[in-house]
Amino acid sequence: MAKRLPQTQIVVLTICITLTSGLAHAQARVIEVLADKDSRYKIAGLHTPEITVKVGEPLLLRLTARRGKSWNRDGSIHGFSLLRAKDRSRVDGWDLLLKPGLNEFPMNAPLEPGDYVVVCTVICSEDHEGMNMKFTVIP
């Protein structure tokens, strides 16, 4: 027969769980990327945009999108999809569509270390095929 916890212990446990989950979200690393009108990803301070994260690391992707020459019917002007570099297979949960302006996505880095590539999945201009960047997951 299971014992019931007193109400005060339940309240204390609930508060601890709430604080812990809030702390985990507060510790998410913010990654800022510009999906620009020239069909290029850009990261401030980097000549060649590249992202390196740790396995399972909590992230907050802060993606600013500027409209190129074309866009999807749903209003998406760029995509941000993560593919495994070795076979170009998609990473579940990493197929993001960007609307004009600031887009924020709380994410966790993939659990498999290795090389990945970020690609745009919205035909944003004739230069769309060049809209990609390196994404590395380290142990």
Beta strands, then each sheet from edge to edge (+ up, - down):
strand 1: 29-35
strand 2: 41-42
strand 3: 50-54
strand 4: 58-65
strand 5: 78-84
strand 6: 90-98
strand 7: 101-108
strand 8: 114-119
strand 9: 132-138
sheet 1: 2+ 1- 4- 7+
sheet 2: 3+ 9+ 8- 5+ 6-
end
